[in-house]
Amino acid sequence: MTSKTDSLEPIGNASATTDLATLLAGHIVPVSPPPSIRQSLTHRLQGRIARSADEHSRLLTVRAKNGAWQTLKPGIRFKMLWLGDQGNSVLIDFAPGAQLPEHRHNWLEEGIVLSGGLQVGDLQLGVLDYHLAPAGSRHQRIQSRQGALAYLRGTSLGYPPGVTREMLGGLLPFGEGFTSTVFANDDLGWHSIGVGVSRKILYADSVLSSALIRLQPGASVGLHTHSQHEECMMLNGELFLGDMLLREGDYQLAPVGTAHGEAYSDVGALLFRRGSVD
């Protein structure tokens, strides 16, 4: 015997869902608000757009899909993100088998592998591994057997005289052994700085710090101003900064004196942040 319930189509049935939507749509009548309310809504929306544009006008945002790539040498190209006074911030892309010669750093340089892998001498760097080379240190040859995309901060790329000086400095044998690496699979060093928000310091001096920031889904960080330039590179996930959404591969610079609205993530986020140590 078949019950009445057994004869019904499953609630998830596509045909039943379509029929239900059709029935409901037939009873939906558009409602046009009075002109005064329409004008008020339009005015408020235009004001909010203007305030948002003003808030973002001093921020430098480079989307992952935007920006111009420049050829450094065959097999290696870079994209400028920001021209800084202590080195530039760029994305650098290695074709499989490409390599850079030995060089000496003009500034403290930090890098994070975004995809693929890099080999620095005997050191193997994979996705989300962080590498630091202080000013004056000498890097061995950097190559990528499989191809790689990396974020660099504090590099001379984009400033030809600086690149020349780094290449010439690499011919001198002294200054090796000062670099440091933090691997992505190292879970040590994470500390809670809020509900669902944790931080891992990668490098810090008396003024600036570099860190990984991790937000769980639904976590937020309140409104804050910047006493130093603040750089953010989105490593994965999504993050709202006020009403601006940043996704994986997006970069943003917030200059001194600017402010960020509440930082919030619906789905969770991991980002690299360099800014004021406090």
C-alpha positions in Angstrom: 0.0 0.0 0.0 1.4 3.4 -0.9 0.8 6.3 1.5 -0.2 9.8 0.4 3.3 11.0 1.5 5.0 8.4 -0.6 3.3 9.7 -3.7 4.7 13.2 -3.4 7.8 14.2 -5.4 11.0 14.8 -3.3 11.3 18.3 -2.1 14.6 18.6 -4.0 13.2 17.6 -7.3 14.1 20.1 -10.0 10.8 19.9 -11.8 8.8 20.5 -8.6 11.0 23.4 -7.6 10.5 25.0 -11.1 6.7 24.5 -10.9 6.6 26.1 -7.4 8.7 29.1 -8.6 6.3 29.6 -11.5 3.2 29.5 -9.3 4.8 32.0 -6.9 6.0 34.3 -9.7 2.4 34.7 -10.9 1.4 36.3 -7.7 4.3 38.7 -7.4 3.3 42.3 -8.3 6.0 45.0 -8.7 5.7 47.8 -6.1 6.8 51.2 -7.2 7.7 53.5 -4.2 6.4 57.1 -4.2 8.6 59.6 -6.0 9.7 61.2 -2.7 11.0 57.8 -1.3 12.6 57.0 -4.6 14.5 60.3 -4.6 15.5 59.8 -1.0 16.9 56.3 -1.7 18.7 57.6 -4.8 20.3 60.5 -2.9 21.4 58.2 -0.1 22.9 55.7 -2.5 24.7 58.4 -4.4 26.1 59.8 -1.1 27.3 56.3 0.0 29.0 55.8 -3.4 30.7 59.2 -3.1 31.9 58.5 0.4 33.2 55.1 -0.6 35.1 56.5 -3.6 36.6 59.2 -1.3 37.7 56.6 1.3 39.4 54.4 -1.4 40.9 57.3 -3.4 44.1 57.2 -1.3 44.4 53.4 -1.3 46.4 51.6 -4.0 44.7 48.4 -5.0 46.1 46.1 -7.7 43.8 43.2 -8.6 45.3 39.9 -9.5 44.0 40.2 -13.1 45.2 43.8 -13.5 48.6 45.5 -13.9 51.2 45.3 -16.6 53.8 42.6 -16.8 57.4 43.5 -17.8 60.1 41.2 -19.1 63.2 41.0 -16.8 65.0 38.4 -18.9 63.8 35.5 -21.1 61.6 33.3 -18.9 61.2 35.8 -16.1 58.7 38.7 -15.9 57.5 40.9 -13.1 54.5 43.2 -12.4 54.9 46.3 -10.3 52.7 46.7 -7.3 54.2 49.7 -5.5 57.4 51.8 -5.7 58.6 52.1 -2.1 61.4 54.0 -0.5 62.8 50.8 1.0 62.5 48.7 -2.1 59.6 47.9 -4.4 56.8 45.4 -4.2 56.2 43.2 -7.2 54.9 39.9 -8.5 57.6 37.8 -10.2 56.8 35.0 -12.6 59.3 32.2 -13.5 58.9 30.0 -16.5 60.0 26.4 -15.9 63.8 26.2 -15.9 64.3 30.0 -15.6 66.8 31.4 -13.1 68.3 34.5 -11.6 72.1 34.8 -11.0 73.7 35.5 -7.6 72.9 39.0 -6.3 73.3 41.2 -3.2 70.3 42.9 -1.7 70.1 46.7 -1.5 67.2 46.5 1.0 65.6 43.9 3.3 63.8 41.7 0.9 60.8 39.4 1.7 59.2 36.9 -0.6 56.3 34.4 -0.5 55.8 31.7 -3.1 52.2 31.9 -4.4 52.4 29.0 -6.8 54.9 26.5 -8.1 58.3 26.3 -6.4 61.7 28.0 -6.2 65.1 26.7 -5.5 67.7 29.0 -3.8 70.9 27.0 -3.7 69.9 23.9 -1.8 66.9 25.5 -0.3 63.5 24.3 -1.6 60.6 26.8 -1.4 57.0 25.7 -2.0 53.6 27.4 -1.9 53.2 29.9 0.9 56.8 29.5 2.1 58.3 32.8 3.3 61.9 33.9 2.7 63.7 36.9 4.1 67.1 38.3 3.0 68.4 41.3 4.9 70.1 44.3 3.2 73.7 43.4 2.3 73.0 39.7 2.2 74.0 37.7 -0.9 71.6 35.3 -2.5 72.7 32.3 -4.4 71.3 31.5 -7.8 67.4 31.4 -7.7 65.8 29.0 -10.1 62.5 27.3 -10.7 62.4 23.8 -12.2 58.6 23.7 -12.3 57.8 27.4 -12.8 56.7 29.7 -10.0 54.8 32.9 -9.1 56.0 34.8 -6.1 55.4 38.1 -4.2 58.5 40.1 -3.4 58.7 43.2 -1.1 61.9 45.2 -0.8 63.2 44.3 -4.3 65.1 46.5 -6.7 63.0 45.3 -9.6 61.5 48.2 -11.4 64.6 50.4 -10.6 67.3 49.5 -13.2 70.2 51.2 -11.4 69.3 49.2 -8.2 69.1 45.9 -10.2 72.6 46.6 -11.7 74.0 47.3 -8.3 72.5 44.0 -6.9 74.0 42.0 -9.8 77.4 43.5 -9.4 77.3 42.9 -5.7 76.5 39.3 -6.3 79.9 38.8 -7.9 81.5 39.4 -4.5 81.7 36.2 -2.4 81.1 37.5 1.1 77.8 38.1 2.9 76.0 34.7 2.6 74.2 32.9 5.4 72.1 35.8 6.7 68.8 34.7 5.1 65.9 33.1 7.0 62.9 31.0 6.0 59.5 30.2 7.5 57.8 27.2 5.9 54.1 27.1 5.4 53.7 23.8 7.2 55.2 25.2 10.4 52.3 25.7 12.8 54.4 27.3 15.5 54.2 31.0 16.2 50.4 31.6 15.7 48.8 33.8 18.4 45.2 34.8 18.8 44.6 38.6 18.4 40.8 38.5 18.4 37.8 36.1 18.1 38.6 34.0 15.1 41.7 36.0 14.2 45.3 34.9 14.6 48.7 36.3 13.7 52.1 34.9 13.0 55.0 37.4 13.1 57.5 36.7 10.4 59.9 39.6 10.9 59.8 42.8 13.1 62.1 45.7 14.0 61.3 48.7 16.2 59.0 50.3 13.6 57.6 47.7 11.2 56.5 44.1 11.3 55.7 41.5 8.7 53.1 38.9 9.6 50.6 36.4 8.3 47.0 37.2 9.4 44.4 34.4 9.4 40.7 35.0 9.8 38.2 32.2 10.3 34.8 32.4 8.5 32.7 35.2 10.1 35.7 36.8 11.9 36.4 40.5 11.8 38.9 43.2 12.9 37.6 46.7 13.8 38.3 50.1 12.1 41.9 51.1 12.3 44.2 53.8 11.1 47.8 53.5 9.8 50.8 55.2 11.4 53.0 53.6 8.8 52.4 52.4 5.2 50.6 49.1 5.3 50.9 46.5 2.6 48.5 43.6 2.3 48.8 40.6 -0.1 45.9 38.2 -0.2 47.2 34.7 -0.1 43.8 32.9 -0.1 40.2 33.4 0.8 38.3 36.7 0.7 38.3 39.8 2.9 36.1 42.9 3.1 38.0 46.0 4.1 35.1 48.3 4.7 33.0 47.9 1.5 36.0 46.8 -0.7 36.4 43.1 -1.3 39.9 41.6 -1.7 40.4 38.2 -3.2 43.3 35.8 -3.6 46.2 37.5 -5.5 44.9 41.0 -4.8 47.4 43.6 -3.4 46.6 46.8 -1.4 48.7 49.6 0.0 47.2 51.8 2.7 49.5 54.9 3.0 50.3 56.6 6.3 47.3 58.5 7.7 44.7 56.4 5.9 42.1 54.2 7.6 40.6 50.8 7.0 37.0 50.1 7.8 36.1 46.9 9.5 38.0 43.9 8.1 35.6 41.0 7.7 35.6 37.6 6.0 32.6 35.5 5.1 34.6 32.5 4.0 37.9 32.9 5.8 41.2 34.5 4.7 44.9 34.3 4.9 47.0 37.4 4.1 50.5 38.8 4.4 50.6 42.2 6.1 53.5 44.6 6.6 52.9 47.7 8.6 53.3 49.4 12.0 54.7 47.1 14.7 52.0 48.3 17.2 
